[in-house]
Amino acid sequence: MKFDTKVVRAGITPDPTTGSIVPPIYETATYVLEQVGRDKGFDYTRSSNPTRQTLEEQLASIEGGKHGICYASGMAAVDACAKLLKAGDHVVCSDDVYGGVSRHFNNVLTRYNLSFTYVDTSNPEKVREVIRPHTKMLWVETPTNPLLKVTDLAAMAKIAKEHGLLYSVDSTFATPVFLRPLEFGADIVVHSTTKYLSGHNQLIGGIIITNRDDVFEEMKFIQKTIGAVPSPFDCWLTMLGVKTLHLRMMRHASNAQVVAEFLEAHAKVKKVTYPGLPSHPQHDIARAQMDGFSGMISFELVGGMSAGRTVMNSVKLCALAESLGAVETMITHPATMTHVDVPKEERDARGLTDGLVRISVGIEDPEDILRDLQEALEKV
Ligand SMILES: Cc1ncc(COP(=O)(O)O)c(C=O)c1O
């Protein structure tokens, strides 16, 4: 199947009992056995569930992977990956990750004697410099949240291979429509399905996808043991959302390109970061490894924080909200919202200034988004 056909059809077959084209929601905790020791492939929903399995097969197929495992949130998926490590292990991590990821790594996982070094993974030399004898995992987010740094995934695969590191890529911002990290040598792809994959701000979820049988077996065991599983209903909603992923992503990206160009040309805007702009520092890598630049933009205004606040408080169509990747355009202030738990000195060192504004460009008519931003900018 071609990619777009896979998005609509992969992993989904009509219900064998009724012919229903949409698979049913198996909202059940348990399954009746035919005899002791003989079930129909399912025994308890913490371990597996037919609706969840449909979503896992659908997303694994689109990502070009063999196995998928769904979680109750993107963060539960991140945590499950970390559970592949043991006390004493060290992780090298992209320096500009989602604030919830660094909060989990620094404030929770360090209690279990795991250590983390943050580095600009868009520079492979810097990554080599921080690898230690006990480094076991390379954690890359690309494009990053919120500064949209792009990492050369094939270069990271080479480093991971040389040092025997488990190589995970959080590809939430790109989605498999624009980037398939397994093709570049990643061991694990992570997504918050809360975002583009489900796409309509209707739920919280996560998934990991891998080609490695050993990683899959271990993560299945962890999932079954801990139970950070999504509800069958949320899996079903995600599965329906995914069917239009390719169409939504094309519109997110074309709208974002228009918005990024508008902001870059605006006199009150100091800096715009969007991988689809030639001014983006890793524009060439993004062009080479991605099939599109997705829908996320960050920018700073000439007047810094107070000007940014005016814009965020003045928009009407754009929703001032945490989260991203849904059909509605959302505007976010990373310093007080998504990255509030990253200490200020660290945020400043990264370039995540108090004046930074992030936009998740939706799929509305671009003229309406531009008008809303133009009117808000006039108030500055
Ligand atoms: C890049 C990235 N990874 C992971 C997460 C965590 O996902 P969730 O909110 O579904 O737990 C987020 C949330 O914003 C994110 O932006």
The ligand as an SDF file (V2000), in Angstrom:
LIG
                    3D

 16 16  0  0  0  0  0  0  0  0999 V2000
    7.4550   16.5290   22.0540 C   0  0  0  0  0  0  0  0  0  0  0  0
    6.5680   16.0180   23.1480 C   0  0  0  0  0  0  0  0  0  0  0  0
    6.7880   14.7890   23.6520 N   0  0  0  0  0  0  0  0  0  0  0  0
    6.0090   14.2860   24.6400 C   0  0  0  0  0  0  0  0  0  0  0  0
    4.9820   15.0200   25.1860 C   0  0  0  0  0  0  0  0  0  0  0  0
    4.1560   14.4450   26.3050 C   0  0  0  0  0  0  0  0  0  0  0  0
    2.9230   14.0250   25.8250 O   0  0  0  0  0  0  0  0  0  0  0  0
    1.5750   13.9560   26.7100 P   0  0  0  0  0  0  0  0  0  0  0  0
    1.1690   15.3560   27.0080 O   0  0  0  0  0  0  0  0  0  0  0  0
    0.6330   13.2100   25.8180 O   0  0  0  0  0  0  0  0  0  0  0  0
    1.9040   13.1920   27.9450 O   0  0  0  0  0  0  0  0  0  0  0  0
    4.7170   16.3040   24.6860 C   0  0  0  0  0  0  0  0  0  0  0  0
    3.6180   17.1190   25.2430 C   0  0  0  0  0  0  0  0  0  0  0  0
    3.4740   18.2820   24.9400 O   0  0  0  0  0  0  0  0  0  0  0  0
    5.5370   16.8100   23.6460 C   0  0  0  0  0  0  0  0  0  0  0  0
    5.3440   18.0460   23.1410 O   0  0  0  0  0  0  0  0  0  0  0  0
  1  2  1  0
  2  3  1  0
  2 15  2  0
  3  4  2  0
  4  5  1  0
  5  6  1  0
  5 12  2  0
  6  7  1  0
  7  8  1  0
  8  9  2  0
  8 10  1  0
  8 11  1  0
 12 13  1  0
 12 15  1  0
 13 14  2  0
 15 16  1  0
M  END
$$$$
